[in-house]
């Protein structure tokens, strides 16, 4: 499997998944979610997927501090409707990371470890995303804006050619390279994260 090298350099998200511990999937339920896991889930790497990853990372850090975030015990609320813009894409990535399911999610074992009904769309919130711990009700709201890391000016004309089926193989390759270079800057520029991701504890 070949992919951009920077995928492996993105900060991972450590979690504890009590369900996976009970079912013997991970020792003590401890696991790391990496950016490449989310790329596989989404089917692509882009500024939106990167932003969802960063919001999840910053959100669970705010909710749990130095403790391991508890996967499967966090509710995800989205301001937008499921079909609005990239709301569904963002929610899919974040809910995957924190182990939150919608109405069809895992219903638990003897009333424990349920992950269904932990995703809400069109929520009455001011920010883009809200994460809520279901054990104590502590919540954090998050929003994302990557405008501090602009796209290369060449991307727009190259995308135009691609969409019209007029791009040469070299131009197609150049577009992909420029696209991922922006994603790399977003994910590896930790000094810019506070500017791109707004975090507010409720």
PLY file of the C-alpha trace (Angstrom):
ply
format ascii 1.0
element vertex 202
property float x
property float y
property float z
element edge 201
property int vertex1
property int vertex2
end_header
0.00 0.00 0.00
1.50 3.31 -1.08
0.45 6.70 0.28
1.98 10.10 1.15
4.69 9.72 3.80
3.27 12.45 5.99
0.28 10.26 6.91
2.61 8.41 9.28
3.81 11.63 10.92
0.40 12.94 11.99
-0.16 12.91 15.74
-2.21 9.86 16.74
-5.24 9.90 19.04
-4.85 7.51 22.02
-8.08 6.07 23.40
-9.42 3.41 25.71
-12.28 1.31 24.36
-13.92 -0.65 27.21
-15.98 -2.73 24.77
-12.90 -3.89 22.89
-11.34 -4.84 26.23
-14.36 -6.96 27.21
-14.41 -8.66 23.81
-10.66 -9.20 23.69
-9.89 -7.01 20.68
-7.27 -4.77 22.36
-5.43 -5.43 25.62
-7.02 -3.22 28.30
-8.97 -1.63 25.46
-6.05 0.65 24.64
-5.67 1.70 21.02
-4.55 4.57 18.81
-6.57 6.03 15.95
-4.29 7.39 13.23
-4.98 9.74 10.34
-4.59 6.94 7.82
-7.45 5.08 9.56
-9.70 8.04 8.82
-8.47 8.29 5.24
-9.49 4.65 4.73
-12.88 5.37 6.29
-13.53 8.46 4.14
-11.90 7.06 1.02
-9.79 10.18 0.56
-7.51 12.70 2.27
-8.57 16.34 2.11
-8.74 19.50 4.25
-12.21 18.47 5.47
-11.10 15.03 6.67
-8.01 16.64 8.20
-10.18 19.19 10.00
-12.51 16.52 11.37
-9.47 14.64 12.64
-8.07 17.74 14.34
-11.42 18.63 15.91
-11.69 15.12 17.35
-8.10 15.26 18.62
-8.49 18.68 20.23
-11.96 17.86 21.49
-11.08 14.68 23.38
-7.99 16.35 24.81
-10.20 19.12 26.19
-12.74 16.67 27.59
-10.32 14.25 29.25
-7.13 16.17 29.94
-4.40 13.72 30.92
-6.82 10.78 31.14
-7.39 8.40 28.24
-10.55 9.35 26.34
-13.22 6.66 26.65
-14.25 5.47 23.21
-17.96 4.73 22.98
-18.87 7.16 25.74
-18.97 10.42 23.77
-21.97 11.91 21.98
-21.40 13.81 18.71
-23.73 16.71 17.86
-23.52 18.51 14.53
-24.96 21.96 13.86
-25.67 21.15 10.22
-28.14 18.73 8.72
-26.73 15.37 7.65
-27.07 16.23 3.96
-25.74 19.77 4.28
-22.36 20.40 2.66
-19.61 18.31 4.24
-21.44 17.85 7.56
-21.89 14.12 7.02
-18.23 13.61 6.10
-17.05 15.45 9.20
-19.45 13.56 11.44
-18.46 10.18 9.99
-14.80 10.81 10.80
-15.38 12.19 14.29
-17.95 9.55 15.26
-15.58 6.82 14.04
-12.79 8.17 16.21
-14.88 8.51 19.39
-16.96 5.37 18.80
-20.36 7.04 18.44
-23.12 5.41 16.40
-26.40 6.63 14.99
-29.77 4.93 15.30
-28.36 1.78 13.70
-25.30 1.63 15.93
-24.30 -1.14 18.33
-27.02 -1.61 20.93
-24.79 -2.94 23.71
-24.39 -6.02 25.87
-27.01 -6.48 28.59
-27.64 -2.74 28.63
-23.97 -1.74 28.70
-21.56 -0.40 26.06
-24.34 0.78 23.72
-23.14 3.09 20.94
-26.41 3.77 19.17
-28.16 7.14 19.32
-24.88 8.97 20.05
-24.98 11.04 16.85
-27.21 14.10 16.42
-27.65 16.33 13.38
-29.26 19.79 13.15
-28.42 20.32 16.82
-29.21 23.72 18.40
-25.55 24.68 18.91
-23.55 27.77 17.92
-20.41 25.96 16.77
-19.88 23.36 14.07
-19.48 20.36 16.40
-20.22 19.51 20.01
-18.77 16.53 21.88
-20.38 15.48 25.15
-19.18 12.92 27.68
-22.14 10.72 28.58
-20.68 9.82 31.98
-20.61 13.35 33.43
-22.24 15.62 30.83
-19.06 17.66 30.26
-19.02 19.06 26.73
-16.85 20.96 24.29
-17.80 22.86 21.13
-15.51 23.04 18.13
-15.21 24.80 14.79
-12.62 24.59 12.02
-11.27 27.08 9.51
-8.13 26.20 7.48
-7.93 29.55 5.67
-4.60 30.31 7.37
-3.13 27.62 5.10
-4.32 28.56 1.60
-4.31 26.31 -1.43
-1.62 26.65 -4.09
-2.85 29.01 -6.87
-2.22 26.29 -9.46
-4.81 23.96 -7.94
-7.85 25.78 -9.33
-6.87 25.64 -13.02
-5.66 22.07 -12.63
-8.95 21.04 -11.02
-10.81 22.70 -13.89
-8.91 20.58 -16.39
-9.50 17.43 -14.35
-13.24 18.01 -14.09
-13.43 18.56 -17.87
-11.39 15.45 -18.57
-8.69 17.55 -20.24
-5.81 17.07 -17.77
-2.72 15.21 -18.89
-1.31 12.41 -16.70
1.38 14.83 -15.52
-1.21 17.48 -14.62
-3.31 14.91 -12.76
-0.27 13.88 -10.74
0.66 17.51 -10.08
-2.85 18.28 -8.79
-2.78 15.34 -6.36
0.63 16.39 -5.11
-0.45 20.00 -4.49
-3.70 18.83 -2.84
-1.87 16.61 -0.36
0.78 19.25 0.30
-1.94 21.50 1.72
-3.36 18.66 3.83
0.16 17.96 5.10
0.62 21.58 6.15
-2.73 21.54 7.98
-1.94 18.36 9.90
1.73 18.92 10.68
1.67 22.65 11.49
0.83 22.23 15.18
1.61 25.89 15.85
-1.33 26.74 13.55
-3.85 24.36 15.14
-5.16 26.87 17.67
-5.83 29.28 14.82
-7.59 26.65 12.72
-9.57 24.86 15.45
-11.63 26.84 17.96
-12.25 24.92 21.20
-14.70 26.03 23.92
-15.46 23.99 27.02
-19.06 24.36 28.14
0 1
1 2
2 3
3 4
4 5
5 6
6 7
7 8
8 9
9 10
10 11
11 12
12 13
13 14
14 15
15 16
16 17
17 18
18 19
19 20
20 21
21 22
22 23
23 24
24 25
25 26
26 27
27 28
28 29
29 30
30 31
31 32
32 33
33 34
34 35
35 36
36 37
37 38
38 39
39 40
40 41
41 42
42 43
43 44
44 45
45 46
46 47
47 48
48 49
49 50
50 51
51 52
52 53
53 54
54 55
55 56
56 57
57 58
58 59
59 60
60 61
61 62
62 63
63 64
64 65
65 66
66 67
67 68
68 69
69 70
70 71
71 72
72 73
73 74
74 75
75 76
76 77
77 78
78 79
79 80
80 81
81 82
82 83
83 84
84 85
85 86
86 87
87 88
88 89
89 90
90 91
91 92
92 93
93 94
94 95
95 96
96 97
97 98
98 99
99 100
100 101
101 102
102 103
103 104
104 105
105 106
106 107
107 108
108 109
109 110
110 111
111 112
112 113
113 114
114 115
115 116
116 117
117 118
118 119
119 120
120 121
121 122
122 123
123 124
124 125
125 126
126 127
127 128
128 129
129 130
130 131
131 132
132 133
133 134
134 135
135 136
136 137
137 138
138 139
139 140
140 141
141 142
142 143
143 144
144 145
145 146
146 147
147 148
148 149
149 150
150 151
151 152
152 153
153 154
154 155
155 156
156 157
157 158
158 159
159 160
160 161
161 162
162 163
163 164
164 165
165 166
166 167
167 168
168 169
169 170
170 171
171 172
172 173
173 174
174 175
175 176
176 177
177 178
178 179
179 180
180 181
181 182
182 183
183 184
184 185
185 186
186 187
187 188
188 189
189 190
190 191
191 192
192 193
193 194
194 195
195 196
196 197
197 198
198 199
199 200
200 201
